[in-house]
Amino acid sequence: MRVYHFSENPYPAAWNADPQSIRVTLPNRHFDPELGATLINRYLDEWALCDELGLDIWINEHHSTATCISASTMPPLAILARETKRARLLTLGVPVGMRLDPVLVAEELSYIDVISRGRLEMGLVKGYATEIAPANVNPVLLNERFWEAHDLVLKAMTSHDGPFNWEGNHFQFRQVNIWPRPYQQPHPPVWVTSFTPQSAIGIAERGHIIAAGLNAVMGRAIFDAYRNRRAELGQPVPGQDRFGYMALVAVGDTASEGQRFAGQVKGYLETTGKTQPHFLNPPGFAPPSAWAKQYRSGASHRSQLDRDGKPVSPATASVAELMRAGTVIAGTPDEVFAQIKDLYHYLGGFAHLLAMMHGGTLSHADTVKSLTLFSREVLPRLGELTKLGASAAVA
């Protein structure tokens, strides 16, 4: 099992500047460049440490928000491609559904793949709902736009005999001929995030790695939809390497210390949805069937169900409640391993753990401690799980 450390690179100093929103409308006068420089360099140091600890690296991007000051995955990926030697470098991801130029995305990712000598894991995503307004794209057409951009990126990476012409519904290019081309052939592994079983269908049809998480019930529904679609297509049972699950992860010397770390990491959950409703849920962004199912379940649009069928709000739930929902993994190394094993069985197996081990106000020292304990005392044991195979799933 591969483990990717993740941080959204938050800027907590501005989280209370506006009681209603820290996305889209929060003025950037609340950003102090000196503090920002300290934080960004700190986050890069923590990612670089992963290379020494045997962990892999996951970077994302968001826009117009104090929850994530990685405005693009490309600069940190390029830095870390040069600074690290063995870690896989996952961008999850590049919001090609909202980018104006997928060809530039293909060139930049290829450049990073070459620098790292083939360590790039390429996540292509639609983008977060609150970024639709800043990106000035149509939410109704976003899914269609995303898959066209996806197809253009892959064609650009795999065409080696000179320019080709692209005439799509959303993108038009006359002379597509990227330099450099990627190090990995035919292209780096492709990841796509999924938040509903419906969105898993298109990912399964293409055989990409699917990333879900933050809720075990939804994660299992998404993974099952992927497996079922592959079966409908007459394809072999997908291997565990097709599945990645995300959780907030915190490891301490004691259970209380691990849960204390998790309580700070979950600042991510407490703030990520802090914005005006019209930015968080633009008409047409999510399929009507998904909203209908959620309302029938009794959960609000900001709630999920735990494994007992009880609605849980990630923004307000306790660490213990989030642990029962599969959102948080926390405690001593033994407890953390046991929770990962339980999730592994429940989800039917997965080969990639996407571990958000920094978030909120967790300090550098505590982040390093959690990462180091995980690396030394949990990571070596995870190979036991992947030997079990997908048949280990709980019915």
Secondary structure as UniProt FT lines:
FT   STRAND          2..6
FT   HELIX           12..14
FT   TURN            15..16
FT   HELIX           28..30
FT   HELIX           33..53
FT   STRAND          56..59
FT   HELIX           74..83
FT   STRAND          89..95
FT   TURN            96..98
FT   HELIX           102..115
FT   TURN            116..117
FT   STRAND          120..125
FT   HELIX           129..131
FT   HELIX           132..135
FT   HELIX           139..141
FT   HELIX           142..158
FT   STRAND          164..167
FT   STRAND          172..176
FT   STRAND          190..193
FT   HELIX           197..206
FT   STRAND          209..213
FT   HELIX           216..232
FT   TURN            233..234
FT   HELIX           240..242
FT   STRAND          243..251
FT   HELIX           255..265
FT   HELIX           267..271
FT   TURN            272..273
FT   HELIX           277..280
FT   TURN            283..284
FT   HELIX           288..297
FT   TURN            301..302
FT   STRAND          304..305
FT   TURN            307..308
FT   STRAND          311..312
FT   TURN            314..316
FT   HELIX           319..324
FT   TURN            325..326
FT   STRAND          328..331
FT   HELIX           333..347
FT   STRAND          352..356
FT   TURN            360..361
FT   HELIX           364..377
FT   HELIX           379..381
FT   HELIX           383..386
FT   TURN            387..388
FT   HELIX           390..392
//
